[in-house]
Amino acid sequence: MSLLAGAAAGPDGQGRGAGRRGAAAVHRKACRTTKGGARVIASVRGEVLEIALDHVVLEAAGVGYRLNATPATLATLTRGAETRLYTAMIVREDSMTLYGFADTEARDLFGLLQTVSGVGPRLAMAVLAVLEPEALRKALAESNVAALTRVPGIGKRGAERMVVELRDKVNLVPVQSGPPGATSAPVLTPVRDQVVEALTGLGFALKQAEPAVDSVLAEQPAADTSTALRAALGLLGKNR
């Protein structure tokens, strides 16, 4: 999947070239070099063009960057507003994928989670979708395997391995508060369908997701997508 979501064309018809030049400029400013020599984009600042269930598109210098994000991060964004997201870039043979976070703590925890055997970007994002940074720290510090197994894809053995490998390391990640939440973009399709789709994308079975969402919406019929998703995640976590 490309991390570039598209470029805006200017009135002179040079949008593509200008977008490429702009992208290069943004890349030069935002990149840093790791010990291994790989260059990664550390953050992206720009206008919020699109907010979806699992990603956001930010336009910077005429180029739209697609960043995968958790419900908690997406809930802080407003379409049309300018924002900065801290990023991690995963490079594969056939793709480059950006992951966006409201603060550096969540980004660094995302990287730390992937040091555990068997944990890749998708599972690390699922962990942060179910357990926000403070809850994750608490679960690791208290060896709370039950809390970790709330995450789809993490069984008891995986949770135990995560505790052993990260219990001490997690304290090396600085605690940082993110910006206050903001109203999310208007829902364009039924809330129920969006939330069910998001839950199945996180690894929950359809037969688990649908009853959870129905229960949440029965109690909160006016809930928007972000609110309903977080409530459903909490409900599913209690039932695991």
N, C-alpha and C positions, 0 to 999 in steps of 0.2 A: 504494500500500500504506500502510495506517495505521501510525503509529508506536506507537499505543496497542493493546496486545494484549488488554486487558480489565480490568475492575475487580471486586474482591471485594465481595460483598454482605454487609452487617452483619446482626446478629440483629434489628434494628429495621426491616429492609426498606429502609433508606435508603442502601444501598451505592452506587447509581448517583449520587445527589446528592453523597454524601460523597466518592465517587471523583473527581467533577468538582472539588469544592472542594479535595481533596488534590492533584489534578493541577495545579490553578492555583497552589497554594502551592509545590509542587515547581518548577513552571515559573518562578515569580518568583525563587526562590532560585538556580536553576541557570542562568538566562539572562544573557546579556551582550549588549551592543550593538556591532556592528561599525561600521567607518567608513561603510559604505553605509547604515546605519540598520537593517539586518535583525537580528532577535533570534534567537539560536540557543542550543540547550541545550548547555552546555559539558561536563557530566558527569551521570551518573545513579548514585545509590547506593541499593542495596536488596538484597532477597533474590533469589537465583537460582531462578526457578520452572521454567524449561525450558531445556535445552541441545539444540539441533538441529545439523544439519550445517553450516549457514551463518549461524545466528543464535542469540541468547540472549534470554530474556525475564526482565527484572528488575522486581520489584514495589517501587514506592516510593509511600508514602502511599495504598495501596490500589489503585494503578493499575499495570497491567503494561505495561512499555515493551519493544517489540521492537527489538533492535539487531542489525543485520547485523555479522558479525565473521569474522576469518580463523581458520583452524585453530589457529594459534599462540595467539591470544587465548582461544579456546574451551577450549584445553587447560589453561588456568590456573584454570578455574572448577569449582566443585563445587555440585551441586544442593542447595538448602537453606541454603547459606552466604550471608553478606552480603558484597557486594563493591562496588567503585566502578569504573566504566568511563568513560573520557574519550570524548567523543562529537563527531561532526560530523553536522550535519543538512543534508540535501539537499532543497530545496524545488522542486517542479515544479508545473505548473498543476493537476494532478490528484492529487498525492500529496506527503507529507512522509515522508522516510525517515531513520532514525537509523543511524549506523555507530558501533560501539563498539570501543575499543582499550584495551589494558592499560596503556599509558603515553602521555604527551603526544608523545613522539618519533614513534611510529607514526601517531598522529592527524595531526600536522603534516606528515609525509611524504605521507600520504594527500591532504592538501590541495595540497601542492606538486606532486605528480604530475599533478593535474588542471589545472595551468597549462600543460601541454604540449598543443598542438593535437592533437585526436583522442583524448585520454585522458579518459574519464568516470569516474564512481564505480565502476562494475563492473570496468573494466580496472585502475583504481588498486588495488582490493581484490585482484585477481588477481596484481598485481605483488607486493603485500605477503604474499600467500599462498605464493608461490614463493620470494621473496627477503625474508628478514627484514631489518630496518633496517640492521644492520651490513653484510650482504652487498650490499644495494642501494647503500649509500654507497661500498663498495669498487668495485662495478661501474661506477658513474658516475665515480669518481675516476680509474680506470684505463682508461676508455673501453672497457670490456669489453662489446662489442656481443653477443657470443655468450651471455654470462650473461643479458642482458636479453631475448634472443629465446627463452629457455626459457619465458617467460610466454606462454600461449595468447593470441593476438590481437595480439602485437607481432612485426612482421617486422623485417628488417634496417634499412629506411629509418626506421621508427618508432623503433627502438632508437638509431639514430644521431642522430635529432632530439632524443630524450630526453637523450642525453649532452651535446649542444651546449647545450641550454636549461637543464639542471639541474646540470651539473658544478660550477659555482661556487655556485649558489644552495643546494645541499644542505648546504653548510657553515654556512649561517645557521640551520639547524634544530638546536637543542641536542640533544646525546646524552643519553639518559636510560634507565636500566635499569628494567624492569618488575618486578613482584613475582614471587617464585619460583613455579614451576608447581605445580599441585595436581591431584589425581586427578579425571578427568572423570566425568560421570555414567555409570551403567551403560548398556550398549548394549541397546536394546530390540528391534532388528531385526538380522538377520545383518550382521556387520561388512563382508563383501564387498559386499553390496548398498548399504550406506550410503556406503562409500568410492567405489565406482564412480559413484554418483549425485552425490557431491560433486565429483568430478573432471570429470564432464560439465558440471556447473553452472559450473565454472571455465573451460570452453571446450575441454577435451580431447575428442577423438572417442571414441566407445564402443570402437572397435577398438584404440585406444591405452590406454584406461583399464583395460579388463578384463584384458589380459595383465600389465599392471604390478601390479595389485592381486593377481592370482593368484601372481605371482612373490614379492611381499612376504609374503603369507600362507603360502607354501610354506616360507619361511625363518623366519617368525615366526608360527606358528599360534595363539599365545596373545595376539597383539597386539590392543589395543583399537582403536576407530575412529580416535581422534586419532593414535595411533602409526602405524597402517597408512597413514593419509592422508599424513602427513608423509614417510614412507618412500617411498610411491608417487610423491609430488611430486618427491622427490630422484631417483628412478629415471627418471622421465619427463624431467626436466631434463637428465640425462646423455645421454639418447637423442635429444635434439632437435638 
